[in-house]
Amino acid sequence: MANQAVWFDIPTLDLDRAIRFYSAVLGVAVRKEEFPGMAIGVFPHEGADVGGCLHRSETDRPSDHGPLLYLNCKGRLDDAIAAVTANGGKILKPKHAIGPYGFRAVVLDSEGNRVALHSD
């Protein structure tokens, strides 16, 4: 079955700061791509994997309300949580079990977006 989600955009106020935050928290290189008149930070993905980016826009703003995006921390949830405050974020709900679906922590990123960090 194909993923229902195919792409996500996370709004930023400071693209470089957000790239540093997500690279540190997720333990992956978020790659900056520049185009005429715009730049984005692209999360690693391949082929049909769900992908996404960080972006700055005059109309899209970070939010601590609305849909909750779960980001895969691949068995390194404790390290990811530790990197949140060190990189300008805030822990809203510490690590907790979510039944048979593993564990999560809910955080605010460096830009003010509410996201969940997840691991089995």
Jmol script that loads the backbone (N, CA, C; Angstrom):
load data "model"
ATOM      1  N   MET A   1       0.842  -1.182   0.000  1.00  0.00           N
ATOM      2  CA  MET A   1       0.000   0.000   0.000  1.00  0.00           C
ATOM      3  C   MET A   1       0.885   1.241   0.000  1.00  0.00           C
ATOM      4  N   ALA A   2       0.548   2.198  -0.783  1.00  0.00           N
ATOM      5  CA  ALA A   2       1.305   3.449  -0.843  1.00  0.00           C
ATOM      6  C   ALA A   2       1.029   4.280   0.404  1.00  0.00           C
ATOM      7  N   ASN A   3       2.010   5.074   0.797  1.00  0.00           N
ATOM      8  CA  ASN A   3       1.819   5.987   1.923  1.00  0.00           C
ATOM      9  C   ASN A   3       0.751   7.013   1.575  1.00  0.00           C
ATOM     10  N   GLN A   4      -0.091   7.330   2.538  1.00  0.00           N
ATOM     11  CA  GLN A   4      -1.091   8.367   2.326  1.00  0.00           C
ATOM     12  C   GLN A   4      -0.443   9.742   2.320  1.00  0.00           C
ATOM     13  N   ALA A   5       0.589   9.927   3.123  1.00  0.00           N
ATOM     14  CA  ALA A   5       1.350  11.177   3.109  1.00  0.00           C
ATOM     15  C   ALA A   5       2.483  11.025   2.096  1.00  0.00           C
ATOM     16  N   VAL A   6       2.696  12.028   1.269  1.00  0.00           N
ATOM     17  CA  VAL A   6       3.738  11.942   0.245  1.00  0.00           C
ATOM     18  C   VAL A   6       4.815  13.017   0.399  1.00  0.00           C
ATOM     19  N   TRP A   7       4.500  14.126   1.063  1.00  0.00           N
ATOM     20  CA  TRP A   7       5.461  15.221   1.226  1.00  0.00           C
ATOM     21  C   TRP A   7       4.986  16.103   2.362  1.00  0.00           C
ATOM     22  N   PHE A   8       5.886  16.785   3.025  1.00  0.00           N
ATOM     23  CA  PHE A   8       5.497  17.761   4.034  1.00  0.00           C
ATOM     24  C   PHE A   8       6.405  18.979   3.937  1.00  0.00           C
ATOM     25  N   ASP A   9       5.846  20.124   4.257  1.00  0.00           N
ATOM     26  CA  ASP A   9       6.585  21.389   4.348  1.00  0.00           C
ATOM     27  C   ASP A   9       6.504  21.853   5.798  1.00  0.00           C
ATOM     28  N   ILE A  10       7.643  22.182   6.385  1.00  0.00           N
ATOM     29  CA  ILE A  10       7.674  22.746   7.731  1.00  0.00           C
ATOM     30  C   ILE A  10       8.118  24.194   7.597  1.00  0.00           C
ATOM     31  N   PRO A  11       7.257  25.140   7.991  1.00  0.00           N
ATOM     32  CA  PRO A  11       7.617  26.555   7.851  1.00  0.00           C
ATOM     33  C   PRO A  11       8.670  26.973   8.873  1.00  0.00           C
ATOM     34  N   THR A  12       9.515  27.913   8.463  1.00  0.00           N
ATOM     35  CA  THR A  12      10.574  28.419   9.334  1.00  0.00           C
ATOM     36  C   THR A  12      10.580  29.942   9.320  1.00  0.00           C
ATOM     37  N   LEU A  13      11.200  30.497  10.335  1.00  0.00           N
ATOM     38  CA  LEU A  13      11.489  31.927  10.355  1.00  0.00           C
ATOM     39  C   LEU A  13      12.939  32.155   9.944  1.00  0.00           C
ATOM     40  N   ASP A  14      13.806  31.195  10.295  1.00  0.00           N
ATOM     41  CA  ASP A  14      15.234  31.248   9.977  1.00  0.00           C
ATOM     42  C   ASP A  14      15.630  29.880   9.431  1.00  0.00           C
ATOM     43  N   LEU A  15      15.767  29.773   8.130  1.00  0.00           N
ATOM     44  CA  LEU A  15      16.011  28.480   7.481  1.00  0.00           C
ATOM     45  C   LEU A  15      17.291  27.823   7.977  1.00  0.00           C
ATOM     46  N   ASP A  16      18.380  28.568   8.068  1.00  0.00           N
ATOM     47  CA  ASP A  16      19.650  27.969   8.502  1.00  0.00           C
ATOM     48  C   ASP A  16      19.559  27.444   9.937  1.00  0.00           C
ATOM     49  N   ARG A  17      18.907  28.192  10.809  1.00  0.00           N
ATOM     50  CA  ARG A  17      18.729  27.739  12.201  1.00  0.00           C
ATOM     51  C   ARG A  17      17.900  26.459  12.231  1.00  0.00           C
ATOM     52  N   ALA A  18      16.826  26.397  11.450  1.00  0.00           N
ATOM     53  CA  ALA A  18      15.983  25.205  11.407  1.00  0.00           C
ATOM     54  C   ALA A  18      16.747  24.004  10.841  1.00  0.00           C
ATOM     55  N   ILE A  19      17.573  24.225   9.835  1.00  0.00           N
ATOM     56  CA  ILE A  19      18.393  23.137   9.281  1.00  0.00           C
ATOM     57  C   ILE A  19      19.335  22.599  10.357  1.00  0.00           C
ATOM     58  N   ARG A  20      19.961  23.476  11.127  1.00  0.00           N
ATOM     59  CA  ARG A  20      20.845  23.028  12.217  1.00  0.00           C
ATOM     60  C   ARG A  20      20.049  22.242  13.260  1.00  0.00           C
ATOM     61  N   PHE A  21      18.871  22.740  13.630  1.00  0.00           N
ATOM     62  CA  PHE A  21      18.030  22.069  14.630  1.00  0.00           C
ATOM     63  C   PHE A  21      17.677  20.653  14.183  1.00  0.00           C
ATOM     64  N   TYR A  22      17.084  20.504  13.024  1.00  0.00           N
ATOM     65  CA  TYR A  22      16.628  19.188  12.571  1.00  0.00           C
ATOM     66  C   TYR A  22      17.788  18.246  12.272  1.00  0.00           C
ATOM     67  N   SER A  23      18.891  18.752  11.769  1.00  0.00           N
ATOM     68  CA  SER A  23      20.064  17.897  11.546  1.00  0.00           C
ATOM     69  C   SER A  23      20.563  17.332  12.867  1.00  0.00           C
ATOM     70  N   ALA A  24      20.623  18.169  13.908  1.00  0.00           N
ATOM     71  CA  ALA A  24      21.095  17.721  15.225  1.00  0.00           C
ATOM     72  C   ALA A  24      20.101  16.781  15.891  1.00  0.00           C
ATOM     73  N   VAL A  25      18.830  17.131  15.884  1.00  0.00           N
ATOM     74  CA  VAL A  25      17.820  16.329  16.570  1.00  0.00           C
ATOM     75  C   VAL A  25      17.613  14.980  15.891  1.00  0.00           C
ATOM     76  N   LEU A  26      17.527  14.965  14.571  1.00  0.00           N
ATOM     77  CA  LEU A  26      17.272  13.712  13.856  1.00  0.00           C
ATOM     78  C   LEU A  26      18.534  12.918  13.539  1.00  0.00           C
ATOM     79  N   GLY A  27      19.691  13.536  13.724  1.00  0.00           N
ATOM     80  CA  GLY A  27      20.947  12.826  13.453  1.00  0.00           C
ATOM     81  C   GLY A  27      21.163  12.536  11.985  1.00  0.00           C
ATOM     82  N   VAL A  28      20.634  13.400  11.121  1.00  0.00           N
ATOM     83  CA  VAL A  28      20.790  13.260   9.672  1.00  0.00           C
ATOM     84  C   VAL A  28      21.147  14.621   9.094  1.00  0.00           C
ATOM     85  N   ALA A  29      21.676  14.622   7.901  1.00  0.00           N
ATOM     86  CA  ALA A  29      22.003  15.887   7.240  1.00  0.00           C
ATOM     87  C   ALA A  29      20.788  16.395   6.477  1.00  0.00           C
ATOM     88  N   VAL A  30      20.223  17.505   6.943  1.00  0.00           N
ATOM     89  CA  VAL A  30      19.177  18.184   6.184  1.00  0.00           C
ATOM     90  C   VAL A  30      19.913  19.071   5.185  1.00  0.00           C
ATOM     91  N   ARG A  31      19.666  18.851   3.909  1.00  0.00           N
ATOM     92  CA  ARG A  31      20.448  19.477   2.832  1.00  0.00           C
ATOM     93  C   ARG A  31      19.793  20.773   2.351  1.00  0.00           C
ATOM     94  N   LYS A  32      20.570  21.844   2.338  1.00  0.00           N
ATOM     95  CA  LYS A  32      20.065  23.112   1.832  1.00  0.00           C
ATOM     96  C   LYS A  32      20.157  23.120   0.312  1.00  0.00           C
ATOM     97  N   GLU A  33      19.039  23.452  -0.330  1.00  0.00           N
ATOM     98  CA  GLU A  33      19.001  23.593  -1.781  1.00  0.00           C
ATOM     99  C   GLU A  33      18.547  25.008  -2.099  1.00  0.00           C
ATOM    100  N   GLU A  34      19.252  25.653  -3.017  1.00  0.00           N
ATOM    101  CA  GLU A  34      18.924  27.026  -3.369  1.00  0.00           C
ATOM    102  C   GLU A  34      18.499  27.112  -4.830  1.00  0.00           C
ATOM    103  N   PHE A  35      17.455  27.882  -5.058  1.00  0.00           N
ATOM    104  CA  PHE A  35      16.897  28.115  -6.377  1.00  0.00           C
ATOM    105  C   PHE A  35      16.728  29.616  -6.546  1.00  0.00           C
ATOM    106  N   PRO A  36      16.546  30.116  -7.747  1.00  0.00           N
ATOM    107  CA  PRO A  36      16.326  31.549  -7.904  1.00  0.00           C
ATOM    108  C   PRO A  36      15.146  32.030  -7.049  1.00  0.00           C
ATOM    109  N   GLY A  37      15.423  32.920  -6.137  1.00  0.00           N
ATOM    110  CA  GLY A  37      14.383  33.501  -5.302  1.00  0.00           C
ATOM    111  C   GLY A  37      13.928  32.676  -4.119  1.00  0.00           C
ATOM    112  N   MET A  38      14.518  31.501  -3.875  1.00  0.00           N
ATOM    113  CA  MET A  38      14.095  30.686  -2.737  1.00  0.00           C
ATOM    114  C   MET A  38      15.156  29.669  -2.337  1.00  0.00           C
ATOM    115  N   ALA A  39      15.058  29.208  -1.119  1.00  0.00           N
ATOM    116  CA  ALA A  39      15.915  28.136  -0.615  1.00  0.00           C
ATOM    117  C   ALA A  39      15.061  27.248   0.281  1.00  0.00           C
ATOM    118  N   ILE A  40      15.399  25.957   0.330  1.00  0.00           N
ATOM    119  CA  ILE A  40      14.703  25.004   1.193  1.00  0.00           C
ATOM    120  C   ILE A  40      15.736  24.093   1.854  1.00  0.00           C
ATOM    121  N   GLY A  41      15.332  23.457   2.928  1.00  0.00           N
ATOM    122  CA  GLY A  41      16.137  22.426   3.574  1.00  0.00           C
ATOM    123  C   GLY A  41      15.441  21.099   3.359  1.00  0.00           C
ATOM    124  N   VAL A  42      16.061  20.173   2.652  1.00  0.00           N
ATOM    125  CA  VAL A  42      15.421  18.911   2.265  1.00  0.00           C
ATOM    126  C   VAL A  42      15.835  17.789   3.207  1.00  0.00           C
ATOM    127  N   PHE A  43      14.812  17.099   3.763  1.00  0.00           N
ATOM    128  CA  PHE A  43      15.060  15.935   4.604  1.00  0.00           C
ATOM    129  C   PHE A  43      15.473  14.761   3.723  1.00  0.00           C
ATOM    130  N   PRO A  44      16.392  13.905   4.202  1.00  0.00           N
ATOM    131  CA  PRO A  44      16.817  12.758   3.395  1.00  0.00           C
ATOM    132  C   PRO A  44      15.638  11.841   3.061  1.00  0.00           C
ATOM    133  N   HIS A  45      15.573  11.430   1.817  1.00  0.00           N
ATOM    134  CA  HIS A  45      14.584  10.454   1.371  1.00  0.00           C
ATOM    135  C   HIS A  45      15.046   9.905   0.029  1.00  0.00           C
ATOM    136  N   GLU A  46      14.536   8.724  -0.315  1.00  0.00           N
ATOM    137  CA  GLU A  46      14.900   8.098  -1.583  1.00  0.00           C
ATOM    138  C   GLU A  46      13.659   7.545  -2.263  1.00  0.00           C
ATOM    139  N   GLY A  47      13.672   7.542  -3.569  1.00  0.00           N
ATOM    140  CA  GLY A  47      12.602   6.916  -4.349  1.00  0.00           C
ATOM    141  C   GLY A  47      11.218   7.322  -3.899  1.00  0.00           C
ATOM    142  N   ALA A  48      10.398   6.322  -3.549  1.00  0.00           N
ATOM    143  CA  ALA A  48       9.014   6.568  -3.159  1.00  0.00           C
ATOM    144  C   ALA A  48       8.851   6.876  -1.677  1.00  0.00           C
ATOM    145  N   ASP A  49       9.974   7.010  -0.934  1.00  0.00           N
ATOM    146  CA  ASP A  49       9.884   7.372   0.477  1.00  0.00           C
ATOM    147  C   ASP A  49       9.168   8.703   0.630  1.00  0.00           C
ATOM    148  N   VAL A  50       8.489   8.882   1.753  1.00  0.00           N
ATOM    149  CA  VAL A  50       7.891  10.177   2.063  1.00  0.00           C
ATOM    150  C   VAL A  50       9.038  11.163   2.303  1.00  0.00           C
ATOM    151  N   GLY A  51       8.934  12.324   1.692  1.00  0.00           N
ATOM    152  CA  GLY A  51       9.954  13.350   1.852  1.00  0.00           C
ATOM    153  C   GLY A  51       9.348  14.636   2.355  1.00  0.00           C
ATOM    154  N   GLY A  52      10.218  15.576   2.662  1.00  0.00           N
ATOM    155  CA  GLY A  52       9.733  16.864   3.118  1.00  0.00           C
ATOM    156  C   GLY A  52      10.846  17.877   3.166  1.00  0.00           C
ATOM    157  N   CYS A  53      10.446  19.107   3.480  1.00  0.00           N
ATOM    158  CA  CYS A  53      11.447  20.172   3.515  1.00  0.00           C
ATOM    159  C   CYS A  53      11.087  21.229   4.550  1.00  0.00           C
ATOM    160  N   LEU A  54      12.068  22.023   4.858  1.00  0.00           N
ATOM    161  CA  LEU A  54      11.925  23.243   5.642  1.00  0.00           C
ATOM    162  C   LEU A  54      11.861  24.377   4.640  1.00  0.00           C
ATOM    163  N   HIS A  55      11.042  25.376   4.899  1.00  0.00           N
ATOM    164  CA  HIS A  55      10.976  26.493   3.962  1.00  0.00           C
ATOM    165  C   HIS A  55      10.612  27.777   4.686  1.00  0.00           C
ATOM    166  N   ARG A  56      10.968  28.890   4.108  1.00  0.00           N
ATOM    167  CA  ARG A  56      10.591  30.205   4.624  1.00  0.00           C
ATOM    168  C   ARG A  56       9.658  30.848   3.620  1.00  0.00           C
ATOM    169  N   SER A  57       8.605  31.466   4.138  1.00  0.00           N
ATOM    170  CA  SER A  57       7.581  32.026   3.265  1.00  0.00           C
ATOM    171  C   SER A  57       6.977  33.260   3.921  1.00  0.00           C
ATOM    172  N   GLU A  58       6.456  34.141   3.103  1.00  0.00           N
ATOM    173  CA  GLU A  58       5.758  35.321   3.629  1.00  0.00           C
ATOM    174  C   GLU A  58       4.369  34.964   4.155  1.00  0.00           C
ATOM    175  N   THR A  59       3.819  33.825   3.716  1.00  0.00           N
ATOM    176  CA  THR A  59       2.458  33.475   4.123  1.00  0.00           C
ATOM    177  C   THR A  59       2.392  32.319   5.126  1.00  0.00           C
ATOM    178  N   ASP A  60       3.318  31.378   5.081  1.00  0.00           N
ATOM    179  CA  ASP A  60       3.308  30.235   5.999  1.00  0.00           C
ATOM    180  C   ASP A  60       4.125  30.578   7.238  1.00  0.00           C
ATOM    181  N   ARG A  61       3.570  30.307   8.405  1.00  0.00           N
ATOM    182  CA  ARG A  61       4.228  30.605   9.671  1.00  0.00           C
ATOM    183  C   ARG A  61       4.279  29.357  10.542  1.00  0.00           C
ATOM    184  N   PRO A  62       5.334  29.217  11.354  1.00  0.00           N
ATOM    185  CA  PRO A  62       5.380  28.115  12.312  1.00  0.00           C
ATOM    186  C   PRO A  62       4.161  28.147  13.234  1.00  0.00           C
ATOM    187  N   SER A  63       3.757  26.960  13.741  1.00  0.00           N
ATOM    188  CA  SER A  63       2.580  26.880  14.593  1.00  0.00           C
ATOM    189  C   SER A  63       2.732  25.780  15.632  1.00  0.00           C
ATOM    190  N   ASP A  64       2.197  26.043  16.809  1.00  0.00           N
ATOM    191  CA  ASP A  64       2.157  25.008  17.839  1.00  0.00           C
ATOM    192  C   ASP A  64       0.766  24.388  17.934  1.00  0.00           C
ATOM    193  N   HIS A  65      -0.055  24.614  16.919  1.00  0.00           N
ATOM    194  CA  HIS A  65      -1.398  24.041  16.817  1.00  0.00           C
ATOM    195  C   HIS A  65      -1.543  23.397  15.437  1.00  0.00           C
ATOM    196  N   GLY A  66      -2.531  22.583  15.271  1.00  0.00           N
ATOM    197  CA  GLY A  66      -2.755  21.974  13.964  1.00  0.00           C
ATOM    198  C   GLY A  66      -2.236  20.558  13.907  1.00  0.00           C
ATOM    199  N   PRO A  67      -2.075  20.014  12.707  1.00  0.00           N
ATOM    200  CA  PRO A  67      -1.631  18.627  12.557  1.00  0.00           C
ATOM    201  C   PRO A  67      -0.304  18.379  13.265  1.00  0.00           C
ATOM    202  N   LEU A  68      -0.152  17.182  13.802  1.00  0.00           N
ATOM    203  CA  LEU A  68       1.078  16.800  14.497  1.00  0.00           C
ATOM    204  C   LEU A  68       1.871  15.846  13.608  1.00  0.00           C
ATOM    205  N   LEU A  69       3.009  16.289  13.150  1.00  0.00           N
ATOM    206  CA  LEU A  69       3.892  15.509  12.295  1.00  0.00           C
ATOM    207  C   LEU A  69       4.815  14.657  13.163  1.00  0.00           C
ATOM    208  N   TYR A  70       4.840  13.347  12.922  1.00  0.00           N
ATOM    209  CA  TYR A  70       5.728  12.424  13.645  1.00  0.00           C
ATOM    210  C   TYR A  70       6.993  12.231  12.815  1.00  0.00           C
ATOM    211  N   LEU A  71       8.141  12.461  13.436  1.00  0.00           N
ATOM    212  CA  LEU A  71       9.420  12.288  12.765  1.00  0.00           C
ATOM    213  C   LEU A  71      10.138  11.081  13.347  1.00  0.00           C
ATOM    214  N   ASN A  72      10.664  10.233  12.483  1.00  0.00           N
ATOM    215  CA  ASN A  72      11.298   8.982  12.867  1.00  0.00           C
ATOM    216  C   ASN A  72      12.684   9.229  13.431  1.00  0.00           C
ATOM    217  N   CYS A  73      12.882   8.827  14.670  1.00  0.00           N
ATOM    218  CA  CYS A  73      14.199   8.979  15.305  1.00  0.00           C
ATOM    219  C   CYS A  73      14.987   7.672  15.308  1.00  0.00           C
ATOM    220  N   LYS A  74      14.507   6.645  14.631  1.00  0.00           N
ATOM    221  CA  LYS A  74      15.239   5.412  14.335  1.00  0.00           C
ATOM    222  C   LYS A  74      16.012   4.824  15.523  1.00  0.00           C
ATOM    223  N   GLY A  75      15.347   4.611  16.653  1.00  0.00           N
ATOM    224  CA  GLY A  75      16.012   3.983  17.794  1.00  0.00           C
ATOM    225  C   GLY A  75      16.931   4.909  18.567  1.00  0.00           C
ATOM    226  N   ARG A  76      16.921   6.206  18.273  1.00  0.00           N
ATOM    227  CA  ARG A  76      17.781   7.151  18.990  1.00  0.00           C
ATOM    228  C   ARG A  76      16.955   8.277  19.606  1.00  0.00           C
ATOM    229  N   LEU A  77      15.770   7.900  20.110  1.00  0.00           N
ATOM    230  CA  LEU A  77      14.852   8.896  20.661  1.00  0.00           C
ATOM    231  C   LEU A  77      15.456   9.672  21.828  1.00  0.00           C
ATOM    232  N   ASP A  78      16.151   8.996  22.733  1.00  0.00           N
ATOM    233  CA  ASP A  78      16.753   9.703  23.877  1.00  0.00           C
ATOM    234  C   ASP A  78      17.765  10.744  23.415  1.00  0.00           C
ATOM    235  N   ASP A  79      18.583  10.399  22.433  1.00  0.00           N
ATOM    236  CA  ASP A  79      19.557  11.361  21.901  1.00  0.00           C
ATOM    237  C   ASP A  79      18.852  12.530  21.221  1.00  0.00           C
ATOM    238  N   ALA A  80      17.777  12.235  20.494  1.00  0.00           N
ATOM    239  CA  ALA A  80      17.020  13.286  19.809  1.00  0.00           C
ATOM    240  C   ALA A  80      16.416  14.255  20.819  1.00  0.00           C
ATOM    241  N   ILE A  81      15.827  13.720  21.879  1.00  0.00           N
ATOM    242  CA  ILE A  81      15.222  14.568  22.909  1.00  0.00           C
ATOM    243  C   ILE A  81      16.285  15.439  23.568  1.00  0.00           C
ATOM    244  N   ALA A  82      17.449  14.868  23.843  1.00  0.00           N
ATOM    245  CA  ALA A  82      18.527  15.634  24.463  1.00  0.00           C
ATOM    246  C   ALA A  82      18.993  16.780  23.570  1.00  0.00           C
ATOM    247  N   ALA A  83      18.887  16.616  22.264  1.00  0.00           N
ATOM    248  CA  ALA A  83      19.344  17.652  21.328  1.00  0.00           C
ATOM    249  C   ALA A  83      18.331  18.781  21.156  1.00  0.00           C
ATOM    250  N   VAL A  84      17.101  18.581  21.594  1.00  0.00           N
ATOM    251  CA  VAL A  84      16.062  19.594  21.382  1.00  0.00           C
ATOM    252  C   VAL A  84      16.415  20.908  22.054  1.00  0.00           C
ATOM    253  N   THR A  85      16.566  20.918  23.364  1.00  0.00           N
ATOM    254  CA  THR A  85      16.821  22.177  24.074  1.00  0.00           C
ATOM    255  C   THR A  85      18.198  22.736  23.739  1.00  0.00           C
ATOM    256  N   ALA A  86      19.160  21.869  23.495  1.00  0.00           N
ATOM    257  CA  ALA A  86      20.507  22.322  23.139  1.00  0.00           C
ATOM    258  C   ALA A  86      20.531  23.055  21.804  1.00  0.00           C
ATOM    259  N   ASN A  87      19.476  22.876  20.994  1.00  0.00           N
ATOM    260  CA  ASN A  87      19.423  23.496  19.675  1.00  0.00           C
ATOM    261  C   ASN A  87      18.250  24.462  19.527  1.00  0.00           C
ATOM    262  N   GLY A  88      17.799  25.009  20.635  1.00  0.00           N
ATOM    263  CA  GLY A  88      16.811  26.072  20.592  1.00  0.00           C
ATOM    264  C   GLY A  88      15.360  25.644  20.626  1.00  0.00           C
ATOM    265  N   GLY A  89      15.082  24.376  20.904  1.00  0.00           N
ATOM    266  CA  GLY A  89      13.707  23.906  20.984  1.00  0.00           C
ATOM    267  C   GLY A  89      13.240  23.772  22.419  1.00  0.00           C
ATOM    268  N   LYS A  90      12.040  23.231  22.595  1.00  0.00           N
ATOM    269  CA  LYS A  90      11.442  23.079  23.915  1.00  0.00           C
ATOM    270  C   LYS A  90      10.683  21.758  23.964  1.00  0.00           C
ATOM    271  N   ILE A  91      10.804  21.035  25.045  1.00  0.00           N
ATOM    272  CA  ILE A  91      10.074  19.778  25.207  1.00  0.00           C
ATOM    273  C   ILE A  91       8.708  20.091  25.804  1.00  0.00           C
ATOM    274  N   LEU A  92       7.645  19.738  25.075  1.00  0.00           N
ATOM    275  CA  LEU A  92       6.282  19.960  25.551  1.00  0.00           C
ATOM    276  C   LEU A  92       5.761  18.763  26.339  1.00  0.00           C
ATOM    277  N   LYS A  93       6.010  17.547  25.830  1.00  0.00           N
ATOM    278  CA  LYS A  93       5.637  16.305  26.512  1.00  0.00           C
ATOM    279  C   LYS A  93       6.840  15.384  26.446  1.00  0.00           C
ATOM    280  N   PRO A  94       7.414  15.028  27.595  1.00  0.00           N
ATOM    281  CA  PRO A  94       8.580  14.150  27.580  1.00  0.00           C
ATOM    282  C   PRO A  94       8.250  12.778  26.992  1.00  0.00           C
ATOM    283  N   LYS A  95       9.263  11.992  26.788  1.00  0.00           N
ATOM    284  CA  LYS A  95       9.117  10.641  26.224  1.00  0.00           C
ATOM    285  C   LYS A  95       8.054   9.865  26.994  1.00  0.00           C
ATOM    286  N   HIS A  96       7.144   9.245  26.234  1.00  0.00           N
ATOM    287  CA  HIS A  96       6.116   8.414  26.826  1.00  0.00           C
ATOM    288  C   HIS A  96       5.675   7.349  25.821  1.00  0.00           C
ATOM    289  N   ALA A  97       5.152   6.250  26.361  1.00  0.00           N
ATOM    290  CA  ALA A  97       4.686   5.144  25.522  1.00  0.00           C
ATOM    291  C   ALA A  97       3.379   5.531  24.841  1.00  0.00           C
ATOM    292  N   ILE A  98       3.225   5.052  23.615  1.00  0.00           N
ATOM    293  CA  ILE A  98       1.968   5.232  22.884  1.00  0.00           C
ATOM    294  C   ILE A  98       1.437   3.851  22.479  1.00  0.00           C
ATOM    295  N   GLY A  99       1.175   3.050  23.504  1.00  0.00           N
ATOM    296  CA  GLY A  99       0.647   1.699  23.313  1.00  0.00           C
ATOM    297  C   GLY A  99       1.597   0.841  22.503  1.00  0.00           C
ATOM    298  N   PRO A 100       1.061   0.048  21.583  1.00  0.00           N
ATOM    299  CA  PRO A 100       1.910  -0.848  20.794  1.00  0.00           C
ATOM    300  C   PRO A 100       2.697  -0.123  19.696  1.00  0.00           C
ATOM    301  N   TYR A 101       2.571   1.209  19.624  1.00  0.00           N
ATOM    302  CA  TYR A 101       3.198   1.973  18.543  1.00  0.00           C
ATOM    303  C   TYR A 101       4.529   2.593  18.936  1.00  0.00           C
ATOM    304  N   GLY A 102       5.066   2.214  20.086  1.00  0.00           N
ATOM    305  CA  GLY A 102       6.381   2.698  20.479  1.00  0.00           C
ATOM    306  C   GLY A 102       6.314   3.858  21.456  1.00  0.00           C
ATOM    307  N   PHE A 103       7.216   4.818  21.247  1.00  0.00           N
ATOM    308  CA  PHE A 103       7.372   5.942  22.157  1.00  0.00           C
ATOM    309  C   PHE A 103       7.436   7.242  21.371  1.00  0.00           C
ATOM    310  N   ARG A 104       7.056   8.314  22.037  1.00  0.00           N
ATOM    311  CA  ARG A 104       7.171   9.620  21.411  1.00  0.00           C
ATOM    312  C   ARG A 104       7.454  10.673  22.476  1.00  0.00           C
ATOM    313  N   ALA A 105       7.967  11.793  22.006  1.00  0.00           N
ATOM    314  CA  ALA A 105       8.054  13.020  22.785  1.00  0.00           C
ATOM    315  C   ALA A 105       7.508  14.110  21.876  1.00  0.00           C
ATOM    316  N   VAL A 106       6.780  15.059  22.444  1.00  0.00           N
ATOM    317  CA  VAL A 106       6.243  16.164  21.658  1.00  0.00           C
ATOM    318  C   VAL A 106       7.067  17.395  22.004  1.00  0.00           C
ATOM    319  N   VAL A 107       7.572  18.064  20.961  1.00  0.00           N
ATOM    320  CA  VAL A 107       8.484  19.188  21.165  1.00  0.00           C
ATOM    321  C   VAL A 107       8.085  20.373  20.290  1.00  0.00           C
ATOM    322  N   LEU A 108       8.606  21.534  20.665  1.00  0.00           N
ATOM    323  CA  LEU A 108       8.570  22.695  19.778  1.00  0.00           C
ATOM    324  C   LEU A 108       9.942  22.780  19.150  1.00  0.00           C
ATOM    325  N   ASP A 109       9.995  22.942  17.835  1.00  0.00           N
ATOM    326  CA  ASP A 109      11.295  23.085  17.173  1.00  0.00           C
ATOM    327  C   ASP A 109      11.843  24.489  17.393  1.00  0.00           C
ATOM    328  N   SER A 110      12.963  24.787  16.816  1.00  0.00           N
ATOM    329  CA  SER A 110      13.609  26.093  16.982  1.00  0.00           C
ATOM    330  C   SER A 110      12.783  27.231  16.411  1.00  0.00           C
ATOM    331  N   GLU A 111      11.789  26.895  15.588  1.00  0.00           N
ATOM    332  CA  GLU A 111      10.974  27.913  14.913  1.00  0.00           C
ATOM    333  C   GLU A 111       9.606  28.105  15.556  1.00  0.00           C
ATOM    334  N   GLY A 112       9.218  27.196  16.472  1.00  0.00           N
ATOM    335  CA  GLY A 112       7.908  27.278  17.102  1.00  0.00           C
ATOM    336  C   GLY A 112       6.884  26.299  16.577  1.00  0.00           C
ATOM    337  N   ASN A 113       7.314  25.316  15.763  1.00  0.00           N
ATOM    338  CA  ASN A 113       6.426  24.271  15.265  1.00  0.00           C
ATOM    339  C   ASN A 113       6.365  23.131  16.275  1.00  0.00           C
ATOM    340  N   ARG A 114       5.168  22.621  16.529  1.00  0.00           N
ATOM    341  CA  ARG A 114       4.972  21.443  17.378  1.00  0.00           C
ATOM    342  C   ARG A 114       5.143  20.209  16.499  1.00  0.00           C
ATOM    343  N   VAL A 115       6.067  19.311  16.879  1.00  0.00           N
ATOM    344  CA  VAL A 115       6.297  18.053  16.171  1.00  0.00           C
ATOM    345  C   VAL A 115       6.478  16.943  17.199  1.00  0.00           C
ATOM    346  N   ALA A 116       6.269  15.702  16.761  1.00  0.00           N
ATOM    347  CA  ALA A 116       6.494  14.539  17.624  1.00  0.00           C
ATOM    348  C   ALA A 116       7.759  13.835  17.149  1.00  0.00           C
ATOM    349  N   LEU A 117       8.589  13.445  18.093  1.00  0.00           N
ATOM    350  CA  LEU A 117       9.763  12.614  17.813  1.00  0.00           C
ATOM    351  C   LEU A 117       9.367  11.195  18.200  1.00  0.00           C
ATOM    352  N   HIS A 118       9.541  10.228  17.296  1.00  0.00           N
ATOM    353  CA  HIS A 118       9.011   8.881  17.469  1.00  0.00           C
ATOM    354  C   HIS A 118      10.083   7.814  17.292  1.00  0.00           C
ATOM    355  N   SER A 119       9.933   6.727  18.046  1.00  0.00           N
ATOM    356  CA  SER A 119      10.775   5.546  17.869  1.00  0.00           C
ATOM    357  C   SER A 119      10.030   4.323  18.405  1.00  0.00           C
ATOM    358  N   ASP A 120      10.355   3.153  17.848  1.00  0.00           N
ATOM    359  CA  ASP A 120       9.775   1.901  18.356  1.00  0.00           C
ATOM    360  C   ASP A 120      10.310   1.610  19.735  1.00  0.00           C
TER     361      ASP A 120
END
end "model"
wireframe off; spacefill off
backbone 0.3
color backbone group
